[in-house]
């Protein structure tokens, strides 16, 4: 599946059927996901909403090839992730997925530009590093070190690192969780920009219900199950959100 094919409108990027994840066994077993059925379309902005322990991070990790389900199927286009080898999953993550986590995981001894450039060494179709930094409005900080940046700036570097390889999927786990209100909005604006301008499919997990307003669809998880799927009347801009 080529990048061009992956960005065709209405194409199904992810197909999830009867997905279950159980940790442990017997009476101590924890059922993190229970019979999840979901399709994610190309270019969508999907918010996975739920309280801590609802299964959001487990689902995101499986979609990103960081974890495997106990049962069920996950397909990325015509690739069956649930039957992939470790090498296949590594290739999937490297070529198709960008990750943004709550904590930035930048290398302190490297500059902003160097942190982003690291990914280009393993990418097959990377954009120029300065182009990625321009998308997150950090060109002027390219030669600074992480310790010289604010939390919001560090998160934007993490986003640049995630998108420099032109992923079809951008998976974000509580990307504003460690940020204050104003800074969190700036980070959300960057994620929305990547989604709309590059056509990157974005899946964002959060416990903050206000962020759901900027989604094409809101998937609410409760106790490892999909409790509801909502389609907002219109997508709000991050500037219109309040919490």
Backbone as CSV, one residue per row, in Angstrom:
resi,resn,N_x,N_y,N_z,CA_x,CA_y,CA_z,C_x,C_y,C_z
1,UNK,0.844,-1.194,0.000,0.000,0.000,0.000,0.878,1.243,0.000
2,UNK,0.761,2.071,-0.998,1.565,3.270,-1.100,0.961,4.397,-0.293
3,UNK,1.780,5.416,-0.016,1.285,6.582,0.707,0.145,7.234,-0.042
4,UNK,0.254,7.338,-1.368,-0.810,7.961,-2.147,-2.114,7.190,-2.003
5,UNK,-2.042,5.850,-2.097,-3.244,5.037,-1.931,-3.836,5.216,-0.550
6,UNK,-2.975,5.325,0.452,-3.420,5.372,1.836,-4.172,6.649,2.156
7,UNK,-4.031,7.674,1.323,-4.698,8.938,1.612,-5.927,9.158,0.724
8,UNK,-6.383,8.103,0.035,-7.595,8.221,-0.753,-8.791,8.440,0.176
9,UNK,-9.638,9.437,-0.103,-10.793,9.705,0.761,-11.663,8.463,0.923
10,UNK,-12.135,8.249,2.138,-13.067,7.180,2.487,-12.453,5.784,2.447
11,UNK,-11.162,5.670,2.129,-10.524,4.365,2.230,-10.488,3.942,3.694
12,UNK,-10.671,2.652,3.938,-10.601,2.143,5.300,-9.145,1.866,5.646
13,UNK,-8.612,2.657,6.561,-7.214,2.513,6.962,-7.064,1.354,7.941
14,UNK,-7.940,1.306,8.939,-7.898,0.267,9.957,-9.252,-0.429,10.029
15,UNK,-9.218,-1.740,10.061,-10.432,-2.540,10.224,-10.229,-3.425,11.439
16,UNK,-11.064,-3.240,12.448,-10.921,-3.946,13.725,-12.187,-4.773,13.959
17,UNK,-12.015,-6.054,14.225,-13.160,-6.930,14.419,-12.948,-7.846,15.628
18,UNK,-13.944,-7.862,16.520,-13.984,-8.779,17.678,-12.691,-8.754,18.467
19,UNK,-12.134,-7.555,18.640,-10.824,-7.416,19.264,-10.933,-7.532,20.785
20,UNK,-10.124,-8.416,21.338,-10.080,-8.618,22.787,-8.623,-8.627,23.256
21,UNK,-8.433,-8.103,24.455,-7.116,-8.163,25.081,-7.288,-8.481,26.547
22,UNK,-6.666,-9.574,26.978,-6.741,-10.005,28.363,-5.334,-10.140,28.919
23,UNK,-5.125,-9.571,30.085,-3.847,-9.707,30.785,-4.033,-10.680,31.941
24,UNK,-3.154,-11.654,32.049,-3.269,-12.635,33.109,-4.284,-13.709,32.771
25,UNK,-4.593,-14.541,33.758,-5.540,-15.632,33.535,-6.271,-15.965,34.834
26,UNK,-7.305,-16.745,34.676,-8.076,-17.177,35.846,-8.790,-16.024,36.531
27,UNK,-8.900,-16.111,37.850,-9.647,-15.102,38.590,-8.960,-13.739,38.584
28,UNK,-7.666,-13.720,38.327,-6.921,-12.459,38.331,-6.845,-11.811,36.947
29,UNK,-7.494,-12.409,35.956,-7.431,-11.887,34.588,-8.041,-10.497,34.504
30,UNK,-7.400,-9.634,33.739,-7.901,-8.282,33.485,-8.282,-8.195,32.014
31,UNK,-9.558,-7.903,31.758,-10.061,-7.811,30.391,-9.985,-6.345,29.952
32,UNK,-8.875,-6.012,29.292,-8.641,-4.614,28.915,-9.491,-4.186,27.735
33,UNK,-9.733,-5.100,26.791,-10.584,-4.830,25.630,-11.529,-5.996,25.430
34,UNK,-12.783,-5.660,25.083,-13.798,-6.696,24.932,-14.576,-6.474,23.634
35,UNK,-14.350,-7.331,22.652,-15.156,-7.361,21.418,-15.280,-5.993,20.748
36,UNK,-14.137,-5.395,20.436,-14.121,-4.097,19.768,-14.297,-4.285,18.264
37,UNK,-15.285,-3.612,17.687,-15.489,-3.546,16.240,-15.420,-2.084,15.827
38,UNK,-14.538,-1.765,14.870,-14.360,-0.372,14.489,-13.640,-0.286,13.155
39,UNK,-14.066,0.652,12.323,-13.339,1.005,11.112,-12.860,2.446,11.250
40,UNK,-11.645,2.722,10.802,-11.101,4.080,10.778,-10.801,4.421,9.326
41,UNK,-11.341,5.542,8.858,-11.214,5.917,7.455,-10.050,6.880,7.227
42,UNK,-9.561,6.903,6.021,-8.447,7.762,5.649,-8.788,9.229,5.895
43,UNK,-7.860,9.939,6.541,-8.026,11.371,6.787,-8.912,11.720,7.961
44,UNK,-9.438,10.725,8.654,-10.297,11.002,9.807,-9.494,11.543,10.988
45,UNK,-10.183,12.309,11.812,-9.672,12.697,13.125,-10.583,12.021,14.145
46,UNK,-10.069,10.983,14.765,-10.854,10.184,15.710,-10.330,10.428,17.118
47,UNK,-11.251,10.677,18.044,-10.901,10.804,19.453,-11.421,9.591,20.207
48,UNK,-10.524,8.907,20.907,-10.909,7.824,21.812,-11.017,8.415,23.211
49,UNK,-12.219,8.411,23.734,-12.499,9.093,24.989,-12.865,8.068,26.058
50,UNK,-12.339,8.265,27.246,-12.693,7.365,28.331,-11.867,7.621,29.571
51,UNK,-12.352,7.128,30.689,-11.643,7.285,31.955,-10.407,6.401,31.982
52,UNK,-9.553,6.630,32.947,-8.386,5.783,33.137,-8.840,4.342,33.353
53,UNK,-8.193,3.407,32.648,-8.571,2.004,32.769,-9.663,1.557,31.828
54,UNK,-10.105,2.451,30.930,-11.191,2.089,30.015,-10.715,1.288,28.814
55,UNK,-9.403,1.226,28.591,-8.866,0.446,27.481,-8.307,1.284,26.346
56,UNK,-8.282,2.604,26.503,-7.845,3.493,25.421,-6.403,3.204,24.993
57,UNK,-5.498,3.207,25.948,-4.081,3.026,25.611,-3.813,1.627,25.066
58,UNK,-4.493,0.637,25.604,-4.327,-0.727,25.085,-4.737,-0.787,23.624
59,UNK,-5.868,-0.176,23.290,-6.339,-0.174,21.911,-5.349,0.560,21.006
60,UNK,-4.876,1.722,21.459,-3.934,2.489,20.648,-2.643,1.703,20.425
61,UNK,-2.158,1.026,21.457,-0.928,0.251,21.328,-1.078,-0.902,20.330
62,UNK,-2.246,-1.518,20.301,-2.483,-2.591,19.339,-2.576,-2.019,17.927
63,UNK,-3.264,-0.891,17.764,-3.361,-0.266,16.442,-1.988,0.156,15.929
64,UNK,-1.098,0.519,16.845,0.234,0.948,16.452,1.247,-0.167,16.341
65,UNK,0.830,-1.403,16.572,1.753,-2.529,16.465,2.714,-2.646,17.625
66,UNK,2.401,-1.975,18.750,3.237,-2.066,19.943,2.810,-3.216,20.848
67,UNK,1.604,-3.717,20.635,1.063,-4.811,21.436,0.236,-5.680,20.499
68,UNK,-0.083,-6.881,20.939,-0.888,-7.798,20.128,-2.124,-8.199,20.921
69,UNK,-3.249,-8.436,20.255,-4.466,-8.795,20.970,-4.460,-10.252,21.406
70,UNK,-5.355,-10.564,22.322,-5.556,-11.953,22.721,-6.359,-12.690,21.658
71,UNK,-7.324,-11.995,21.068,-8.122,-12.564,19.979,-8.695,-11.428,19.141
72,UNK,-9.228,-11.785,17.986,-9.785,-10.780,17.094,-8.820,-10.427,15.974
73,UNK,-9.245,-9.488,15.133,-8.487,-9.124,13.948,-8.260,-7.618,13.875
74,UNK,-7.066,-7.239,13.428,-6.761,-5.852,13.082,-6.094,-5.864,11.718
75,UNK,-6.649,-5.098,10.788,-6.068,-4.998,9.457,-5.738,-3.539,9.162
76,UNK,-4.536,-3.332,8.629,-4.132,-2.031,8.098,-4.153,-2.184,6.586
77,UNK,-5.205,-1.628,5.937,-5.479,-1.924,4.541,-5.519,-3.439,4.374
78,UNK,-4.673,-4.005,3.523,-4.734,-5.454,3.306,-3.700,-6.214,4.130
79,UNK,-3.123,-5.546,5.127,-2.134,-6.196,5.987,-2.799,-6.634,7.292
80,UNK,-2.725,-7.907,7.616,-3.329,-8.430,8.839,-2.309,-8.316,9.974
81,UNK,-2.472,-7.302,10.785,-1.507,-7.050,11.856,-1.536,-8.135,12.916
82,UNK,-2.680,-8.737,13.110,-2.801,-9.748,14.160,-2.112,-11.052,13.791
83,UNK,-1.655,-11.187,12.565,-0.925,-12.394,12.164,0.472,-12.028,11.681
84,UNK,0.919,-10.842,12.041,2.223,-10.374,11.581,3.337,-10.871,12.506
85,UNK,4.512,-11.032,11.939,5.687,-11.367,12.740,6.209,-10.108,13.424
86,UNK,7.132,-10.291,14.352,7.736,-9.135,15.005,8.418,-8.221,13.985
87,UNK,9.079,-8.816,12.999,9.734,-8.016,11.971,8.709,-7.236,11.148
88,UNK,7.581,-7.883,10.851,6.521,-7.204,10.101,5.976,-6.018,10.883
89,UNK,5.766,-6.201,12.193,5.240,-5.110,13.019,6.250,-3.974,13.132
90,UNK,7.525,-4.321,13.216,8.552,-3.277,13.245,8.524,-2.469,11.947
91,UNK,8.401,-3.150,10.841,8.331,-2.467,9.534,7.073,-1.608,9.446
92,UNK,5.956,-2.123,9.944,4.698,-1.363,9.965,4.855,-0.073,10.762
93,UNK,5.432,-0.166,11.948,5.624,1.029,12.773,6.570,2.016,12.091
94,UNK,7.618,1.488,11.502,8.643,2.333,10.887,8.097,3.069,9.672
95,UNK,7.292,2.380,8.859,6.876,2.943,7.579,5.531,3.658,7.612
96,UNK,4.663,3.322,8.548,3.286,3.792,8.437,2.754,4.568,9.640
97,UNK,3.413,4.502,10.785,2.832,5.033,12.020,3.747,6.071,12.662
98,UNK,3.148,7.188,13.076,3.839,8.161,13.906,3.203,8.181,15.281
99,UNK,4.018,8.179,16.329,3.515,8.141,17.698,3.817,9.462,18.411
100,UNK,2.837,9.938,19.176,3.035,11.077,20.071,2.497,10.668,21.438
101,UNK,3.348,10.726,22.451,2.944,10.305,23.789,2.840,11.512,24.724
102,UNK,2.343,11.268,25.914,2.188,12.345,26.902,3.548,12.937,27.267
103,UNK,4.557,12.083,27.355,5.903,12.545,27.681,6.758,12.453,26.421
104,UNK,7.629,13.405,26.230,8.161,13.716,24.919,9.261,12.770,24.458
105,UNK,10.013,12.194,25.388,11.054,11.211,25.051,12.082,11.754,24.060
106,UNK,12.453,13.017,24.242,13.507,13.594,23.412,14.868,13.242,24.004
107,UNK,15.891,13.206,23.168,17.242,12.923,23.638,17.891,14.233,24.066
108,UNK,18.201,14.390,25.352,18.650,15.689,25.881,19.914,16.235,25.228
109,UNK,20.797,15.344,24.796,22.089,15.791,24.255,22.022,16.180,22.786
110,UNK,20.866,16.024,22.159,20.701,16.367,20.751,19.863,17.625,20.600
111,UNK,20.141,18.396,19.573,19.340,19.585,19.294,17.968,19.178,18.768
112,UNK,17.097,20.168,18.644,15.774,19.930,18.073,15.900,19.270,16.705
113,UNK,16.726,19.858,15.860,16.877,19.321,14.510,17.424,17.893,14.542
114,UNK,18.375,17.635,15.406,18.972,16.307,15.482,17.979,15.272,16.013
115,UNK,17.132,15.668,16.970,16.112,14.752,17.478,15.159,14.328,16.369
116,UNK,14.775,15.273,15.530,13.856,14.951,14.435,14.570,14.163,13.343
117,UNK,15.815,14.525,13.059,16.571,13.877,11.983,16.832,12.405,12.257
118,UNK,16.851,11.996,13.525,17.086,10.595,13.862,16.133,9.666,13.117
119,UNK,14.880,10.090,12.985,13.860,9.240,12.374,14.091,9.090,10.877
120,UNK,14.673,10.097,10.260,14.846,10.048,8.810,15.824,8.968,8.384
121,UNK,16.659,8.519,9.299,17.628,7.466,8.970,16.960,6.125,8.714
122,UNK,15.750,5.922,9.271,15.077,4.640,9.091,13.811,4.767,8.254
123,UNK,13.467,5.989,7.817,12.262,6.205,7.029,12.553,5.989,5.545
124,UNK,11.525,5.560,4.809,11.688,5.310,3.385,11.293,6.509,2.530
125,UNK,10.504,7.421,3.083,10.019,8.568,2.303,9.959,9.806,3.189
126,UNK,11.043,10.088,3.886,11.033,11.188,4.853,10.989,12.544,4.157
127,UNK,10.310,13.497,4.799,10.338,14.871,4.326,11.597,15.546,4.884
128,UNK,12.025,16.656,4.322,13.153,17.384,4.894,12.866,17.767,6.345
129,UNK,13.859,17.657,7.193,13.670,17.945,8.613,13.140,19.362,8.817
130,UNK,13.682,20.323,8.081,13.233,21.704,8.259,11.778,21.890,7.847
131,UNK,11.300,21.076,6.913,9.884,21.127,6.538,9.009,20.664,7.697
132,UNK,9.430,19.595,8.362,8.680,19.104,9.521,8.678,20.133,10.644
133,UNK,9.821,20.785,10.869,9.891,21.810,11.914,9.035,23.021,11.566
134,UNK,8.953,23.355,10.285,8.102,24.468,9.873,6.628,24.157,10.121
135,UNK,6.224,22.901,9.943,4.832,22.517,10.166,4.425,22.689,11.618
136,UNK,5.378,22.568,12.530,5.065,22.737,13.957,5.561,24.088,14.480
137,UNK,5.938,24.973,13.554,6.347,26.354,13.880,7.527,26.409,14.847
138,UNK,8.556,25.606,14.556,9.732,25.572,15.431,11.042,25.749,14.668
139,UNK,10.964,26.301,13.479,12.192,26.510,12.714,13.197,27.347,13.501
140,UNK,12.694,28.328,14.222,13.582,29.235,14.963,14.232,28.566,16.174
141,UNK,13.779,27.367,16.525,14.331,26.649,17.680,15.163,25.438,17.253
142,UNK,15.474,25.323,15.983,16.083,24.110,15.442,17.424,23.758,16.087
143,UNK,18.167,24.749,16.548,19.485,24.492,17.125,19.492,24.506,18.652
144,UNK,18.310,24.558,19.257,18.214,24.529,20.711,18.154,23.085,21.215
145,UNK,18.487,22.906,22.492,18.392,21.601,23.132,17.064,21.500,23.894
146,UNK,16.573,20.281,24.155,15.295,20.129,24.849,15.198,20.914,26.159
147,UNK,16.292,20.991,26.907,16.261,21.710,28.192,16.018,23.207,28.015
148,UNK,16.210,23.701,26.809,16.000,25.119,26.523,14.588,25.411,26.006
149,UNK,13.749,24.391,25.957,12.398,24.531,25.413,11.353,24.411,26.502
150,UNK,10.196,25.012,26.256,9.046,24.815,27.142,8.458,23.436,26.890
151,UNK,7.537,23.020,27.772,6.884,21.726,27.590,6.135,21.645,26.272
152,UNK,5.434,22.714,25.918,4.699,22.723,24.663,5.615,22.634,23.457
153,UNK,6.748,23.318,23.530,7.709,23.252,22.430,8.294,21.850,22.304
154,UNK,8.574,21.218,23.432,9.092,19.848,23.384,8.065,18.895,22.769
155,UNK,6.794,19.099,23.098,5.771,18.240,22.511,5.660,18.479,21.007
156,UNK,5.835,19.701,20.573,5.797,19.987,19.140,6.999,19.361,18.420
157,UNK,8.144,19.317,19.093,9.286,18.593,18.528,8.937,17.111,18.372
158,UNK,8.284,16.560,19.391,7.877,15.158,19.329,6.919,14.920,18.159
159,UNK,6.039,15.875,17.891,5.124,15.751,16.752,5.904,15.816,15.445
160,UNK,6.859,16.758,15.351,7.696,16.843,14.146,8.433,15.538,13.911
161,UNK,8.940,14.950,14.977,9.644,13.662,14.869,8.696,12.567,14.371
162,UNK,7.438,12.642,14.798,6.458,11.632,14.395,6.048,11.772,12.937
163,UNK,6.002,13.001,12.427,5.459,13.213,11.079,6.526,13.313,9.999
164,UNK,7.808,13.432,10.387,8.846,13.646,9.383,8.944,12.479,8.406
165,UNK,8.508,11.296,8.822,8.557,10.135,7.928,7.283,9.972,7.104
166,UNK,6.407,10.983,7.133,5.147,10.998,6.381,4.279,9.778,6.710
167,UNK,3.928,9.542,7.961,3.126,8.366,8.300,1.692,8.517,7.821
168,UNK,1.058,7.405,7.510,-0.376,7.434,7.215,-1.198,7.596,8.481
169,UNK,-0.654,7.085,9.601,-1.358,7.132,10.884,-0.567,7.959,11.890
170,UNK,-1.256,8.869,12.572,-0.666,9.590,13.696,-1.443,9.194,14.942
171,UNK,-0.785,8.476,15.847,-1.422,7.964,17.055,-0.920,8.758,18.253
172,UNK,-1.841,9.398,18.950,-1.473,10.316,20.037,-2.107,9.853,21.345
173,UNK,-1.259,9.613,22.337,-1.715,9.141,23.647,-1.614,10.283,24.654
174,UNK,-2.747,10.890,24.986,-2.813,12.018,25.928,-1.761,13.089,25.585
175,UNK,-1.775,13.610,24.365,-0.704,14.528,23.953,-0.680,15.848,24.711
176,UNK,-1.796,16.197,25.380,-1.827,17.442,26.160,-1.840,17.178,27.654
177,UNK,-1.665,15.911,28.045,-1.821,15.540,29.448,-0.857,16.211,30.395
178,UNK,0.352,16.544,29.904,1.364,17.151,30.776,1.469,18.665,30.576
179,UNK,0.494,19.240,29.839,0.590,20.652,29.470,-0.516,21.482,30.110
180,UNK,-0.252,22.769,30.264,-1.298,23.658,30.757,-2.309,23.947,29.654
181,UNK,-3.372,24.642,30.013,-4.505,24.881,29.118,-4.082,25.537,27.803
182,UNK,-3.391,26.658,27.892,-3.022,27.417,26.696,-2.044,26.638,25.820
183,UNK,-1.070,25.996,26.449,-0.068,25.240,25.699,-0.698,24.004,25.058
184,UNK,-1.621,23.381,25.780,-2.323,22.225,25.235,-3.079,22.575,23.964
185,UNK,-3.677,23.755,23.943,-4.401,24.182,22.743,-3.459,24.355,21.553
186,UNK,-2.269,24.882,21.805,-1.294,25.050,20.727,-0.902,23.704,20.133
187,UNK,-0.717,22.714,20.994,-0.361,21.378,20.526,-1.511,20.764,19.729
188,UNK,-2.740,20.961,20.186,-3.898,20.450,19.444,-4.013,21.110,18.075
189,UNK,-3.675,22.394,17.997,-3.704,23.086,16.713,-2.719,22.458,15.730
190,UNK,-1.557,22.068,16.228,-0.555,21.424,15.373,-1.075,20.075,14.874
191,UNK,-1.673,19.277,15.769,-2.194,17.966,15.371,-3.307,18.130,14.341
192,UNK,-4.201,19.109,14.555,-5.274,19.367,13.599,-4.708,19.802,12.248
193,UNK,-3.658,20.588,12.266,-3.019,21.049,11.027,-2.444,19.871,10.247
194,UNK,-1.785,18.966,10.934,-1.219,17.785,10.275,-2.336,16.961,9.646
195,UNK,-3.424,16.816,10.358,-4.567,16.047,9.873,-5.178,16.675,8.621
196,UNK,-5.391,17.980,8.638,-6.081,18.632,7.518,-5.155,18.916,6.338
197,UNK,-3.939,19.369,6.607,-3.056,19.777,5.518,-2.330,18.611,4.860
198,UNK,-1.958,17.613,5.642,-1.249,16.461,5.085,-2.179,15.284,4.816
199,UNK,-3.410,15.349,5.312,-4.339,14.243,5.136,-4.018,13.047,5.998
200,UNK,-3.232,13.257,7.053,-2.832,12.161,7.935,-3.994,11.747,8.826
201,UNK,-4.294,10.469,8.857,-5.326,9.952,9.756,-4.817,10.071,11.186
202,UNK,-5.613,10.695,12.046,-5.189,10.945,13.427,-6.136,10.243,14.399
203,UNK,-5.563,9.520,15.341,-6.319,8.915,16.437,-5.717,9.439,17.729
204,UNK,-6.531,10.149,18.504,-6.065,10.794,19.727,-6.832,10.228,20.901
205,UNK,-6.119,9.729,21.919,-6.810,9.267,23.110,-6.659,10.308,24.212
206,UNK,-7.741,10.468,24.964,-7.760,11.482,26.008,-8.855,11.148,27.015
207,UNK,-8.702,11.684,28.220,-9.783,11.627,29.197,-10.542,12.949,29.236
208,UNK,-10.049,13.936,28.446,-10.612,15.287,28.435,-11.740,15.362,27.413
209,UNK,-12.976,15.380,27.869,-14.135,15.350,26.975,-14.191,16.544,26.046
210,UNK,-13.617,17.687,26.434,-13.676,18.882,25.593,-12.967,18.674,24.262
211,UNK,-11.902,17.879,24.258,-11.133,17.656,23.038,-11.961,16.931,21.985
212,UNK,-12.993,16.215,22.425,-13.859,15.498,21.489,-14.506,16.429,20.471
213,UNK,-14.629,17.709,20.810,-15.276,18.654,19.914,-14.559,18.860,18.595
214,UNK,-13.274,18.532,18.529,-12.512,18.743,17.294,-12.434,17.488,16.429
215,UNK,-13.166,16.445,16.802,-13.083,15.164,16.109,-14.132,15.030,15.014
216,UNK,-13.821,14.165,14.026,-14.842,13.715,13.083,-15.756,12.699,13.752
217,UNK,-15.169,11.839,14.580,-15.942,10.875,15.362,-15.329,10.726,16.740
218,UNK,-16.199,10.472,17.704,-15.772,10.286,19.089,-16.163,8.874,19.511
219,UNK,-15.158,8.077,19.866,-15.387,6.707,20.322,-15.244,6.698,21.835
220,UNK,-16.325,6.407,22.548,-16.287,6.379,24.012,-16.108,4.941,24.484
221,UNK,-15.057,4.743,25.269,-14.772,3.420,25.816,-15.120,3.371,27.291
222,UNK,-15.766,2.313,27.695,-16.094,2.067,29.097,-15.815,0.597,29.386
223,UNK,-14.949,0.341,30.343,-14.647,-1.029,30.762,-14.250,-1.914,29.590
224,UNK,-13.431,-1.365,28.683,-12.914,-2.156,27.584,-13.848,-2.351,26.416
225,UNK,-15.016,-1.738,26.454,-15.986,-1.854,25.368,-16.275,-0.483,24.758
226,UNK,-16.710,-0.486,23.499,-17.190,0.748,22.889,-18.588,1.019,23.417
227,UNK,-18.728,2.094,24.192,-20.028,2.445,24.758,-20.867,3.258,23.786
228,UNK,-20.205,4.084,22.972,-20.935,4.894,21.995,-19.978,5.414,20.941
229,UNK,-20.536,5.722,19.777,-19.804,6.392,18.701,-20.622,7.622,18.315
230,UNK,-20.001,8.783,18.451,-20.709,10.032,18.198,-20.053,10.792,17.055
231,UNK,-20.874,11.465,16.256,-20.388,12.310,15.169,-20.817,13.744,15.475
232,UNK,-19.887,14.617,15.868,-20.246,16.008,16.153,-20.867,16.684,14.932
233,UNK,-21.742,17.656,15.177,-22.387,18.371,14.070,-21.353,19.072,13.198
234,UNK,-20.312,19.589,13.808,-19.194,20.153,13.050,-17.944,20.047,13.904
235,UNK,-16.821,20.027,13.232,-15.545,19.994,13.939,-15.212,21.378,14.458
236,UNK,-14.933,21.456,15.732,-14.497,22.726,16.313,-13.003,22.891,16.101
237,UNK,-12.552,24.122,16.039,-11.125,24.381,16.026,-10.628,24.323,17.464
238,UNK,-9.361,24.047,17.679,-8.838,24.049,19.044,-9.103,25.366,19.789
239,UNK,-9.099,26.470,19.055,-9.366,27.772,19.690,-10.771,27.844,20.267
240,UNK,-11.696,27.045,19.712,-13.081,27.067,20.192,-13.295,26.146,21.384
241,UNK,-12.319,25.332,21.718,-12.473,24.407,22.843,-12.259,25.138,24.162
242,UNK,-12.915,24.647,25.195,-12.654,25.176,26.542,-12.851,24.043,27.535
243,UNK,-12.005,24.049,28.572,-12.139,23.053,29.633,-11.587,23.583,30.935
